[in-house]
Amino acid sequence: MEQAEKLTVLLEKYRKNRENVPLEVLKTKYKDAYEKLKAEIKTEAQTLIRPVATKVPPWLEGQLIKQEYAEEMAGAFNQLYEADCYAKKIGQALYKHYSITEALQLAGEVNSKYQEALLKIFHQKTCLYTTAENWDPENPVTPRIYNALVDKFWDEEKGEWITAEKPPGNALLIFITGDKPVREEADHE
């Protein structure tokens, strides 16, 4: 049975129980069955809703992300999910309104905000990738634009981010944050 169909059946059963049996009786006489039903609804809802809420934008799909950035991305999701009380809103959609459609709309809303947060993180990880040749007074080379999140360089001719070999030795990554540049050293061999 498709997840949405299974969740629909579970929510209908839950709705009938709530409308026909007093809550006190559900919580006492039928406690085990009632708790099991709520747990099944939660499991099915998470299976259906989580992929919608956490979908990354196409430009980020399949990219290898460093652990520290993956944690930052997860933190961004958790922060907006908690700040806007989405767990409560989705719970109300399911357990009070019995609406998968409403829960999925809320998941889409979460995802829209999450994708905005990911784009912001992406931009924060874009920097100038400078090496010794960029500082050569005799023949300076223009620094390359690099994104640490996806570990790619911007190719002006192609108009896209590409994987390119990093020059050996040290590199100075210059990130622009607000009015002040932030520098990090990277060693690539």
N, C-alpha and C positions, 0 to 999 in steps of 0.2 A: 504494500500500500504506500502510495506517495506520502511524504512527510506532511504536506499541507492537509491531505485528506485524513490522515491519522490524527493530526492535531484537531481538526474540525470535529471528528467523532469524539475525541476526549473532551473537548470544550463543551460539546452538546450534552454529554453525560454529566459533566460538572455543573452546567447550567441547570439541568433538570434536578440534580441533587440539591442545589442551593435554593431552587424555587419550591421544591416539594418537601424538603426535610429541614426542620429547624437546625440552625447552626450548632446549637448546644448538643443535639443528638448526633450530628455529623462528627463533632469533636470528641464525643464520648463513646456511644454505642458502636458507631461505625468508624471510629478513629483510624484504625489500620488501613481500611479500604480507602478512606477519604485522603489520608496522607499519601498513600500509594498513587492515587489518581492525580493529586497535585504534583507529585514528583515526576510522574510520566508526562504531564503537561509541560513542566519545566524543561525536562530533557528534550522533548520533541520541539518545543519552542526555541531552545538554544540551538539545536541542530538546524532549524529552518532560518532563524533570524541572524545568528552570528555571522554567517558568510555575507549576508547583505550589509550588515553594519560595518564589517571590517574589510570590505573589498578595497584593494589598493587601486590607484589609477593605472591605466594601461601602460604609461611610461615607466612605471615602477615594477610591473609584473615581471617575474623571472630574474630580477636583479639580485645579485649577491650583496647583502648588506652586512657591514661589520656589526659585531655583537653590540657594541656601545650605541650604535645608531638604531639598531633594532629595538633596544631597550628604550631609547628616547621616543621612537615612534609608538611603541606600546604605551609608554607613559602619557604621550599626547592623547591617545585614544581614551585611556582610563580617566584622565583628568576631565576631558569634555563630557564623557559618559556620566561621571559622578557629579560634575558641576551642574549639569542640566537635569539631573535626577531621572535619567532614562530608564534605569532599572524599575523605578516606581511607575513611570508612565507606561512602560511596556507591560508591567504586571497588571496595571489597571485595565489596559486594553484587553488583556487576555482574561483575567479573573473577574472583572466587573462588567466589561462590555462584551466579552466573549468574541472578540473580533481579531481574527488573524490579519485582516486587511489593515486595520489601524496599527497593529503591532509592526507590520512590515513597513508601513508609511513612516513610523517612528524610527525604524532601523535605517530607512533611506535618508531620513533627516540627519541621523547620527553620522552616516557615511559621508554625506555632503560636507559636514563640518570636519570630519576626519580627513577627507581628501584635501580640504583647504589647509589644515594643519600640516599635512605631509608636504604640500607645496611650499609652505613657509619653511619647514625644516630643510627641504631641498635647496631653497634659495640661501638659507643660512650656511649651507655646506659648500656653496660655490665660492671659489677664491681664485687668486692669481697664483700660478705655480711657477716659482722663480728658481733658477739655478745660477751657478757662477757665471755662465755665459750671458745671462741677462744683465749682469752688473759690469761687464767688460767695457771700460771706457773707450777702447779702440774700435770695437765692433759689437755694440750691444744688440741682443736679440730680444724681441718683444716677448714678455711672459705669456704663457698659455693660460687659458681659462680652464679650471679643473673643478670637478665636483667630487668631494670626498664621500658623499653618501653612496653614489653609484660607482665611484672609482673610475670616472671617465673624463676625457678631455672634450672641449667644444671644438668641432671642426667647422670653421667659418665657411669653407667651400661647399661642404655637404649640408650645412645648416642643421647639424644634429650632434648629439653626444656620441663619441666613439671610444672604444677601448684602444689605447695606444701604449706603447712601451714607455715606461718612465726612464729618463736619463739616469745613469748610475751616479751614485754620490748623494750628497745632501741637497735637499730642496727647501726653500722657504715658502710656506704657504701663507698668503696674506688674505685674511678674511675681513670683509668690511661689515662692521656691526654698528649701526647708527652713525655717529660722527667719528668714531675711532677705529682704526685698523687693528686687527688682532693678528699676531704672527705665531705660526707653529713651524717647527722644523720637522722635516720628514727625511728619513734615510732610505734610499732605494738603491739596491744593487742588482 
